[in-house]
């Protein structure tokens, strides 16, 4: 009985080893250069399509983001602020000029006494 069990176990072991060796010995299908080129071309086209799709998706998200930012910032507000700022600077400059002119008129109206040596 023990001999029968040993024989069965040995047979199973040899069958497993033989099937593994047989699977390893089977040659992989060799592709010709033309087949390799076709496969590479197909892979290249597939990768290119994936990259194009990713680029399109990125462009869509970018344009959507730009649109939301554009809607959030109102250019008319900026223009109004710039006009107010320019008007304020103009008024300040004009008041400064008026002040200098007034000082010059006052200085011209004064009689100057030149000390005699």
Z-matrix of the N, CA and C atoms (Angstrom, degrees):
N
C 1 1.437
C 2 1.526 1 110.67
N 3 1.317 2 117.64 1 -44.65
C 4 1.459 3 120.97 2 179.61
C 5 1.526 4 110.28 3 -64.95
N 6 1.304 5 114.62 4 -36.49
C 7 1.456 6 118.74 5 179.59
C 8 1.527 7 109.89 6 -65.45
N 9 1.307 8 117.58 7 -38.08
C 10 1.458 9 122.54 8 178.95
C 11 1.532 10 110.25 9 -65.20
N 12 1.317 11 117.91 10 -42.29
C 13 1.459 12 122.32 11 178.88
C 14 1.524 13 109.91 12 -64.67
N 15 1.332 14 116.59 13 -43.38
C 16 1.459 15 120.48 14 179.29
C 17 1.525 16 110.28 15 -62.78
N 18 1.299 17 117.60 16 -39.80
C 19 1.460 18 121.97 17 -179.49
C 20 1.534 19 110.27 18 -66.64
N 21 1.312 20 116.19 19 -41.68
C 22 1.467 21 119.70 20 179.38
C 23 1.528 22 110.50 21 -65.59
N 24 1.324 23 117.26 22 -44.46
C 25 1.463 24 121.45 23 179.51
C 26 1.521 25 109.68 24 -63.21
N 27 1.332 26 117.18 25 -43.38
C 28 1.461 27 121.25 26 179.14
C 29 1.530 28 110.06 27 -63.47
N 30 1.298 29 117.31 28 -40.22
C 31 1.469 30 121.55 29 179.13
C 32 1.523 31 111.26 30 -64.39
N 33 1.311 32 116.06 31 -42.17
C 34 1.463 33 119.49 32 179.01
C 35 1.528 34 110.61 33 -65.76
N 36 1.325 35 116.01 34 -40.00
C 37 1.450 36 120.81 35 179.22
C 38 1.526 37 110.46 36 -63.09
N 39 1.338 38 115.80 37 -46.73
C 40 1.461 39 119.87 38 179.81
C 41 1.536 40 111.06 39 -64.20
N 42 1.311 41 117.44 40 -36.46
C 43 1.465 42 120.58 41 178.79
C 44 1.527 43 110.33 42 -65.38
N 45 1.327 44 116.98 43 -41.03
C 46 1.460 45 120.53 44 179.11
C 47 1.522 46 110.71 45 -65.47
N 48 1.343 47 116.24 46 -44.23
C 49 1.462 48 120.27 47 179.93
C 50 1.523 49 109.73 48 -64.90
N 51 1.322 50 117.35 49 -44.56
C 52 1.463 51 121.23 50 -178.72
C 53 1.535 52 111.27 51 -62.57
N 54 1.324 53 117.15 52 -41.26
C 55 1.469 54 119.22 53 -179.74
C 56 1.528 55 110.88 54 -67.74
N 57 1.336 56 117.68 55 -36.35
C 58 1.462 57 120.93 56 178.18
C 59 1.521 58 110.64 57 -67.21
N 60 1.331 59 116.50 58 -42.38
C 61 1.464 60 120.71 59 179.59
C 62 1.520 61 109.69 60 -67.27
N 63 1.313 62 117.08 61 -41.18
C 64 1.458 63 121.33 62 -179.52
C 65 1.530 64 110.55 63 -64.40
N 66 1.319 65 117.27 64 -39.47
C 67 1.462 66 120.63 65 179.19
C 68 1.523 67 110.68 66 -66.88
N 69 1.327 68 116.62 67 -36.58
C 70 1.456 69 120.44 68 -179.85
C 71 1.520 70 111.01 69 -71.83
N 72 1.319 71 117.41 70 -30.24
C 73 1.460 72 120.92 71 -176.99
C 74 1.520 73 112.69 72 -80.71
N 75 1.315 74 117.88 73 -17.60
C 76 1.457 75 118.91 74 -179.50
C 77 1.525 76 108.47 75 -67.43
N 78 1.316 77 116.76 76 124.74
C 79 1.464 78 119.33 77 -176.93
C 80 1.527 79 110.79 78 -69.71
N 81 1.306 80 113.80 79 143.06
C 82 1.456 81 119.28 80 175.88
C 83 1.525 82 107.39 81 -72.35
N 84 1.293 83 115.84 82 147.33
C 85 1.467 84 116.79 83 -179.69
C 86 1.526 85 110.10 84 -64.09
N 87 1.307 86 115.60 85 124.32
C 88 1.464 87 121.22 86 179.54
C 89 1.522 88 109.12 87 -84.13
N 90 1.318 89 114.75 88 132.59
C 91 1.452 90 119.79 89 178.66
C 92 1.520 91 109.09 90 -98.46
N 93 1.301 92 115.84 91 141.60
C 94 1.458 93 119.03 92 175.70
C 95 1.523 94 108.14 93 -75.39
N 96 1.313 95 115.39 94 167.95
C 97 1.462 96 119.18 95 179.76
C 98 1.525 97 111.03 96 -61.10
N 99 1.318 98 116.34 97 -37.56
C 100 1.462 99 119.59 98 179.37
C 101 1.522 100 110.69 99 -65.30
N 102 1.328 101 117.11 100 -40.80
C 103 1.461 102 120.82 101 178.64
C 104 1.528 103 110.51 102 -66.40
N 105 1.330 104 115.76 103 -40.42
C 106 1.465 105 119.53 104 177.39
C 107 1.530 106 110.70 105 -62.53
N 108 1.331 107 115.80 106 -42.40
C 109 1.462 108 119.97 107 180.00
C 110 1.523 109 110.42 108 -64.09
N 111 1.333 110 116.71 109 -41.91
C 112 1.465 111 120.06 110 178.11
C 113 1.522 112 111.02 111 -62.45
N 114 1.321 113 115.76 112 -44.36
C 115 1.467 114 120.20 113 179.59
C 116 1.531 115 110.42 114 -62.83
N 117 1.328 116 116.32 115 -43.44
C 118 1.466 117 120.11 116 179.22
C 119 1.525 118 110.73 117 -64.35
N 120 1.328 119 117.40 118 -39.22
C 121 1.458 120 121.49 119 179.10
C 122 1.529 121 110.55 120 -63.86
N 123 1.328 122 116.00 121 -43.70
C 124 1.464 123 120.30 122 179.04
C 125 1.526 124 110.39 123 -63.39
N 126 1.340 125 115.70 124 -45.07
C 127 1.470 126 119.54 125 178.44
C 128 1.529 127 110.88 126 -61.48
N 129 1.322 128 116.03 127 -41.69
C 130 1.463 129 120.36 128 -179.47
C 131 1.526 130 111.03 129 -63.32
N 132 1.329 131 116.88 130 -43.32
C 133 1.468 132 120.24 131 178.63
C 134 1.522 133 111.17 132 -63.92
N 135 1.330 134 116.10 133 -40.51
C 136 1.461 135 120.12 134 179.65
C 137 1.532 136 110.29 135 -63.89
N 138 1.320 137 116.50 136 -44.93
C 139 1.470 138 120.62 137 179.42
C 140 1.529 139 110.32 138 -64.35
N 141 1.334 140 116.00 139 -40.85
C 142 1.461 141 119.55 140 179.00
C 143 1.526 142 111.07 141 -62.31
N 144 1.324 143 116.93 142 -41.60
C 145 1.462 144 120.64 143 178.43
C 146 1.529 145 111.14 144 -63.76
N 147 1.334 146 116.20 145 -40.42
C 148 1.466 147 119.63 146 177.50
C 149 1.525 148 110.90 147 -62.58
N 150 1.333 149 115.94 148 -43.94
C 151 1.462 150 119.51 149 -179.85
C 152 1.526 151 111.56 150 -65.56
N 153 1.335 152 116.28 151 -39.43
C 154 1.467 153 119.34 152 177.24
C 155 1.521 154 111.29 153 -63.32
N 156 1.315 155 116.33 154 -40.87
C 157 1.461 156 120.02 155 179.34
C 158 1.531 157 110.57 156 -64.73
N 159 1.331 158 116.11 157 -41.09
C 160 1.467 159 119.47 158 177.37
C 161 1.530 160 110.46 159 -63.36
N 162 1.328 161 116.71 160 -41.26
C 163 1.462 162 120.20 161 179.84
C 164 1.527 163 110.76 162 -65.11
N 165 1.321 164 116.81 163 -40.91
C 166 1.472 165 119.89 164 177.89
C 167 1.522 166 110.61 165 -62.11
N 168 1.328 167 115.56 166 -43.94
C 169 1.464 168 119.65 167 -179.67
C 170 1.528 169 110.49 168 -63.03
N 171 1.334 170 116.42 169 -42.01
C 172 1.467 171 120.01 170 178.99
C 173 1.527 172 110.63 171 -64.28
N 174 1.327 173 116.92 172 -39.68
C 175 1.466 174 120.13 173 178.66
C 176 1.526 175 110.74 174 -64.78
N 177 1.319 176 116.88 175 -39.56
C 178 1.465 177 119.99 176 178.65
C 179 1.523 178 110.91 177 -63.69
N 180 1.333 179 116.77 178 -45.43
C 181 1.461 180 119.02 179 -179.00
C 182 1.526 181 110.75 180 -66.05
N 183 1.336 182 116.34 181 -37.94
C 184 1.461 183 119.65 182 179.41
C 185 1.524 184 110.75 183 -64.76
N 186 1.331 185 116.34 184 -45.60
C 187 1.466 186 118.29 185 -179.52
C 188 1.528 187 111.02 186 -66.33
N 189 1.321 188 117.21 187 -35.52
C 190 1.466 189 119.58 188 177.50
C 191 1.528 190 110.31 189 -65.50
N 192 1.325 191 116.48 190 -41.57
C 193 1.458 192 120.79 191 178.43
C 194 1.530 193 110.63 192 -64.19
N 195 1.333 194 116.38 193 -42.63
C 196 1.463 195 119.94 194 177.74
C 197 1.523 196 111.07 195 -61.33
N 198 1.320 197 116.48 196 -40.72
C 199 1.462 198 120.54 197 -179.22
C 200 1.523 199 111.24 198 -64.37
N 201 1.340 200 116.86 199 -42.15
C 202 1.470 201 118.81 200 179.64
C 203 1.526 202 110.82 201 -65.63
N 204 1.316 203 116.85 202 -39.95
C 205 1.467 204 119.98 203 178.85
C 206 1.523 205 109.88 204 -66.11
N 207 1.323 206 116.03 205 -40.23
C 208 1.463 207 120.13 206 179.33
C 209 1.521 208 111.30 207 -63.12
N 210 1.317 209 116.54 208 -38.27
C 211 1.453 210 119.99 209 178.63
C 212 1.525 211 111.43 210 -70.14
N 213 1.325 212 116.74 211 -33.32
C 214 1.460 213 120.09 212 -178.97
C 215 1.521 214 111.47 213 -70.13
N 216 1.318 215 116.92 214 -37.28
C 217 1.461 216 120.01 215 179.99
C 218 1.513 217 108.33 216 -98.70
N 219 1.304 218 115.79 217 122.17
C 220 1.455 219 121.10 218 -178.52
C 221 1.525 220 108.32 219 -94.58
N 222 1.334 221 118.65 220 115.62
C 223 1.469 222 119.81 221 -177.28
C 224 1.522 223 112.62 222 -65.35
N 225 1.327 224 118.24 223 -25.23
C 226 1.459 225 119.99 224 179.57
C 227 1.523 226 110.47 225 -65.68
N 228 1.328 227 116.57 226 -36.98
C 229 1.465 228 119.51 227 177.30
C 230 1.522 229 110.34 228 -61.03
N 231 1.322 230 116.26 229 -42.43
C 232 1.459 231 120.90 230 -179.03
C 233 1.525 232 109.79 231 -63.79
N 234 1.331 233 116.13 232 -43.45
C 235 1.463 234 119.90 233 179.89
C 236 1.526 235 110.98 234 -62.31
N 237 1.317 236 116.50 235 -42.62
C 238 1.469 237 120.54 236 179.28
C 239 1.524 238 109.92 237 -62.61
N 240 1.324 239 116.68 238 -43.60
C 241 1.467 240 120.37 239 179.47
C 242 1.527 241 110.72 240 -61.54
N 243 1.331 242 116.74 241 -42.22
C 244 1.459 243 120.03 242 -179.46
C 245 1.527 244 111.29 243 -65.84
N 246 1.329 245 116.86 244 -39.32
C 247 1.467 246 120.04 245 178.06
C 248 1.526 247 111.21 246 -64.59
N 249 1.336 248 116.46 247 -43.16
C 250 1.468 249 119.86 248 178.18
C 251 1.520 250 111.32 249 -62.69
N 252 1.311 251 115.63 250 -41.27
C 253 1.460 252 120.22 251 179.53
C 254 1.531 253 110.37 252 -63.49
N 255 1.330 254 116.90 253 -43.78
C 256 1.464 255 120.65 254 179.20
C 257 1.524 256 110.92 255 -64.55
N 258 1.318 257 117.45 256 -40.77
C 259 1.475 258 121.13 257 179.07
C 260 1.524 259 110.57 258 -63.86
N 261 1.327 260 116.79 259 -41.20
C 262 1.465 261 121.06 260 179.38
C 263 1.528 262 110.20 261 -63.05
N 264 1.343 263 116.91 262 -44.51
C 265 1.459 264 119.93 263 178.85
C 266 1.531 265 111.16 264 -63.33
N 267 1.327 266 116.01 265 -39.21
C 268 1.472 267 119.91 266 178.49
C 269 1.522 268 110.83 267 -62.95
N 270 1.323 269 116.04 268 -45.04
C 271 1.469 270 120.21 269 179.85
C 272 1.523 271 111.03 270 -63.10
N 273 1.324 272 117.52 271 -41.69
C 274 1.469 273 120.59 272 178.78
C 275 1.525 274 110.46 273 -62.41
N 276 1.315 275 116.47 274 -43.59
C 277 1.458 276 120.64 275 -179.77
C 278 1.533 277 110.37 276 -63.74
N 279 1.330 278 116.58 277 -41.72
C 280 1.458 279 120.75 278 -179.85
C 281 1.532 280 111.07 279 -65.32
N 282 1.323 281 117.54 280 -41.70
C 283 1.469 282 119.74 281 179.53
C 284 1.527 283 110.54 282 -67.62
N 285 1.316 284 117.31 283 -34.66
C 286 1.462 285 120.61 284 176.66
C 287 1.526 286 110.04 285 -64.84
N 288 1.326 287 116.97 286 -43.06
C 289 1.464 288 120.58 287 178.72
C 290 1.528 289 110.79 288 -62.73
N 291 1.330 290 116.15 289 -41.91
C 292 1.469 291 120.08 290 179.22
C 293 1.529 292 110.50 291 -62.70
N 294 1.311 293 115.85 292 -40.24
C 295 1.470 294 120.11 293 179.46
C 296 1.529 295 110.21 294 -63.10
N 297 1.338 296 117.20 295 -45.04
C 298 1.464 297 120.62 296 -179.73
C 299 1.531 298 111.19 297 -65.13
N 300 1.339 299 116.53 298 -38.95
C 301 1.464 300 119.44 299 177.99
C 302 1.531 301 111.08 300 -64.78
N 303 1.310 302 116.68 301 -41.64
C 304 1.467 303 121.18 302 179.10
C 305 1.528 304 110.14 303 -62.61
N 306 1.317 305 117.32 304 -43.84
C 307 1.468 306 120.61 305 178.73
C 308 1.524 307 110.73 306 -63.72
N 309 1.330 308 116.17 307 -38.32
C 310 1.469 309 119.48 308 179.81
C 311 1.525 310 110.60 309 -67.15
N 312 1.335 311 117.79 310 -40.45
C 313 1.469 312 120.97 311 177.96
C 314 1.520 313 110.78 312 -63.44
N 315 1.320 314 116.71 313 -43.23
C 316 1.468 315 120.19 314 179.39
C 317 1.521 316 111.02 315 -63.75
N 318 1.299 317 116.18 316 -40.13
C 319 1.461 318 119.51 317 -179.99
C 320 1.528 319 110.58 318 -67.49
N 321 1.324 320 117.21 319 -35.81
C 322 1.469 321 120.29 320 179.87
C 323 1.522 322 110.91 321 -72.02
N 324 1.319 323 117.95 322 -30.20
C 325 1.461 324 121.37 323 -177.93
C 326 1.524 325 112.13 324 -75.63
N 327 1.287 326 118.27 325 -23.16
C 328 1.469 327 120.36 326 -178.87
C 329 1.520 328 110.02 327 -71.75
N 330 1.348 329 113.72 328 143.15
C 331 1.460 330 118.31 329 173.90
C 332 1.508 331 107.28 330 -86.48
N 333 1.279 332 112.83 331 132.37
C 334 1.457 333 117.04 332 -178.90
C 335 1.528 334 108.92 333 -104.20
N 336 1.249 335 111.86 334 135.33
C 337 1.456 336 116.14 335 175.05
C 338 1.516 337 106.65 336 -106.10
N 339 1.290 338 114.20 337 121.11
C 340 1.450 339 118.72 338 178.72
C 341 1.529 340 106.85 339 -91.70
N 342 1.299 341 117.42 340 122.84
C 343 1.471 342 118.46 341 -179.45
C 344 1.529 343 111.26 342 -64.65
N 345 1.320 344 113.27 343 139.19
C 346 1.462 345 117.70 344 179.26
C 347 1.523 346 108.08 345 -83.48
N 348 1.267 347 115.64 346 140.93
C 349 1.467 348 118.57 347 178.81
C 350 1.495 349 114.24 348 -77.43
